[in-house]
């Protein structure tokens, strides 16, 4: 994808080249079910129409829209974009699996970090208030880690979750 950008639209300046490439890439993404020639026809029809009414976002295309070099470059770029999005779609399952793995890894590392830290004042206060509310005997929290206290608070809340349910 990036190699083709160096070979196409050599007579355009950097901004023009970037603008038209971004527009074509978005057009390919929006029309993923169409073939290269259909996307090319759609692009050319739209640009010719907008050039006729003097409302084109690419006014510099007026001189080159029917040029064979421009048409070949545009077709090559559209074909490359189609390949890119097809490849990306095939990689979706792998990417999703990697995201899920990274999410689990971050959670695990966070728990490892919490297991080495002392509980916060908020946690201690909340645990104390829960024990008073449910008349539970407090454990010695000085030896507990942040993770252990979190799990203990969750256990208390789960045991007494019936207190919060509304009965019809």
BELJO-V336062 format. One record per helix or strand of 2 or more residues. SS is the DSSP state (h for helix, s for strand). FROM is the first residue (numbers start at 1). TO is the last residue. Records with the same first field share a line. If there is no record, write none. Layout:
SS: FROM-TO, FROM-TO
This chain:
h: 2-7, 14-30, 36-52, 59-62, 68-90, 92-116, 121-133, 146-159, 161-164
